[in-house]
Amino acid sequence: MAMQFTEKEERILALAGGDIPDGPEPFKAIAEAAGADETEVINLLKTLKARGVIRRFGATLRHQKAGYGHNAMVAWKVPEERVDEIGERLASCPAISHCYVRRTYPEWQYNFYTMIHGKKPGDTDETVKELEQDTGITDHCTLKSLKELKKTSMVYFKFDKE
């Protein structure tokens, strides 16, 4: 059965599902725009997260706009017994924004993925070389970004603040 939301809750969710306001109190800004108070916003989001309706709530960095225009997805073949160790090391690398494990297939044996960002050509290659030396993992496949096609979130509710 589909969840039912009040009009105020829909306004809150529409605003929380878009760009979060810059500033020290983003939930307060959402509340003011939605005609609610900050506690209502935080409680609604916490409740939906606890119920599994919202999986996660986080920021998305537009890396190109931040000056990181050279990016590569690197798929690594990491021995299963080293996944946690390598994961901690790669996740701590400042050039890496995403780091995760996926299942393998007979035709694709890579199980560990990292998204590496650089400011200039060659930065991602240099990072891969450093990570190879640091981890000893040399079996990988680098897929470089040529063009970003889409980066949007799902929209469930619309609310025009004006």
C-alpha positions in Angstrom: 0.0 0.0 0.0 1.3 3.4 -1.0 2.3 5.8 1.8 0.1 8.9 2.3 1.6 12.3 3.0 0.1 15.5 4.1 0.6 18.6 1.8 3.2 19.9 4.3 5.1 16.6 4.2 5.0 16.6 0.4 6.5 20.2 0.4 9.2 19.1 2.8 10.1 16.0 0.7 10.0 18.0 -2.5 12.5 20.5 -1.1 14.7 17.8 0.6 14.8 15.9 -2.6 16.4 18.8 -4.5 19.5 20.9 -3.9 19.9 21.3 -0.1 20.3 25.0 0.8 23.9 26.2 1.5 24.4 27.4 5.0 24.8 26.3 8.6 21.1 25.3 9.0 19.9 23.7 5.8 16.9 21.9 7.5 15.8 25.1 9.0 15.8 26.7 5.5 13.8 23.8 4.1 11.3 24.1 7.0 10.8 27.9 6.4 10.2 27.3 2.7 7.8 24.5 3.4 5.8 26.3 6.1 7.1 23.9 8.8 9.6 24.0 11.6 13.0 22.4 11.6 12.0 19.7 14.1 9.2 18.5 11.7 11.6 18.3 8.8 14.3 16.4 10.7 11.7 14.0 12.3 10.0 13.3 9.0 13.3 12.4 7.3 14.5 10.3 10.3 11.2 8.4 10.4 11.3 7.7 6.7 15.0 6.6 6.9 14.2 4.3 9.9 11.3 2.7 8.0 13.5 2.1 4.9 11.6 4.5 2.7 14.7 6.6 2.4 17.8 4.6 1.9 20.3 7.4 2.4 20.5 11.1 2.6 23.7 12.7 1.4 25.4 15.4 -0.7 26.3 14.9 -4.3 29.4 16.8 -5.4 29.4 18.0 -9.0 33.0 17.2 -9.5 33.3 18.9 -12.9 32.0 22.2 -11.4 34.5 21.8 -8.5 37.4 21.6 -11.0 37.8 17.8 -11.3 37.1 17.3 -15.0 39.2 14.2 -15.5 37.6 11.1 -14.1 37.9 7.3 -14.4 36.1 4.3 -13.0 38.7 1.7 -12.2 37.6 -1.9 -11.8 40.1 -3.9 -9.7 40.5 -7.6 -9.2 41.0 -7.9 -5.5 41.4 -11.2 -3.7 38.3 -11.8 -1.5 40.5 -12.1 1.7 41.9 -8.6 1.0 38.6 -6.8 0.2 38.3 -5.1 3.6 42.0 -4.1 3.8 42.0 -2.8 0.2 38.7 -1.1 0.8 40.0 0.9 3.7 43.1 1.9 1.9 41.3 3.0 -1.3 38.4 4.7 0.5 41.0 6.8 2.3 42.5 8.2 -0.9 41.4 11.8 -1.4 41.1 11.4 -5.2 38.5 8.6 -4.8 34.8 9.5 -4.3 33.2 6.1 -4.7 34.6 2.7 -3.6 32.5 -0.5 -3.6 32.4 -4.2 -4.1 30.3 -5.9 -6.8 29.9 -9.6 -7.7 31.9 -11.1 -10.5 30.9 -13.0 -13.6 32.8 -15.6 -15.7 33.3 -12.9 -18.4 34.1 -10.1 -15.9 36.3 -11.0 -12.9 36.7 -7.5 -11.5 35.1 -7.2 -8.1 36.2 -3.8 -6.7 35.3 -0.4 -8.1 36.7 3.1 -7.5 35.8 6.4 -9.0 38.9 8.5 -9.3 38.9 12.2 -10.0 41.7 14.5 -11.3 42.1 18.1 -12.2 44.3 17.6 -15.3 45.0 14.9 -17.9 47.1 12.1 -16.4 46.0 12.7 -12.8 43.8 9.5 -12.7 46.6 7.5 -14.3 49.1 8.7 -11.7 46.6 7.9 -8.9 46.2 4.3 -10.3 50.0 3.9 -10.4 50.3 5.0 -6.8 47.5 2.7 -5.7 49.1 -0.2 -7.5 52.4 0.4 -5.6 50.6 0.9 -2.3 48.4 -2.2 -2.5 50.2 -4.6 -4.8 47.0 -4.9 -6.9 47.9 -4.6 -10.6 45.0 -6.4 -12.3 42.5 -3.6 -13.1 40.6 -2.0 -15.9 40.3 1.7 -16.3 37.2 3.2 -17.9 37.7 7.0 -18.5 34.8 9.4 -18.5 34.3 10.9 -21.9 31.1 12.8 -21.3 28.6 13.1 -18.5 25.1 12.3 -19.8 22.9 12.6 -16.8 23.2 13.3 -13.1 19.8 13.8 -11.6 17.8 12.4 -8.6 14.3 11.0 -8.7 11.6 13.6 -8.2 8.6 12.3 -6.2 7.0 15.6 -5.2 7.2 19.1 -6.8 6.9 22.3 -4.9 7.2 25.8 -6.3 8.6 28.0 -3.5 7.3 31.2 -5.3 
